[in-house]
Amino acid sequence: MIVTYPTDALMGTDINHTAADIWSFLPKHYDQAKTNIDKLVNHPDIQVWAYNPLVQDGFSPKFTIDFLPINSRIMQGFMSQNMGFKGSKFWRVDSWTADPWNNAEAYRADAPGDGHMFYPGDQVGLPNEIIPSARMKWFREGSEDFRLAGYIVYGLQ
């Protein structure tokens, strides 16, 4: 897996020799790499996955706690399916503070909750367990919308 958009230099000598078998890139790079993305999506042995950490643009779905719930569902359930993508990648799901149940600003104050899709169960009487956030449940529902197409959520399969 490579986490970058497919530049011409990374596409290799031909479509069978690209830099990776799984490509994961940001929505903000889609327009500039559309031609190569289309080649990758149409290749039977290559997968293209969605990846959207933090709040890097003003137009794509966001997974932070201050965005509407539809944001946690729409990318994999509708957008990725429409574009032929096969999975999603998170940079992290357990980046929480010392008090995650009361403070969700685990990574950055301008992207509250990003990297924090689960909660540790120890603090609420469920030792050695993790509890999915509402955002993760919505994200999984979006994946279920796309289940028949064989969609993969990295780390949650």
Secondary structure by P-SEA (a helix, b strand, c coil): cccccccccccccccccccccbbbbcccccccaaaaaaaaaacccbbbbbbbccccccccccccccccccccccccccccccccccccccccccccccccccccccccccccccccccccccccccccbbbbcaaaaaaaaaaaaaccccccccccc
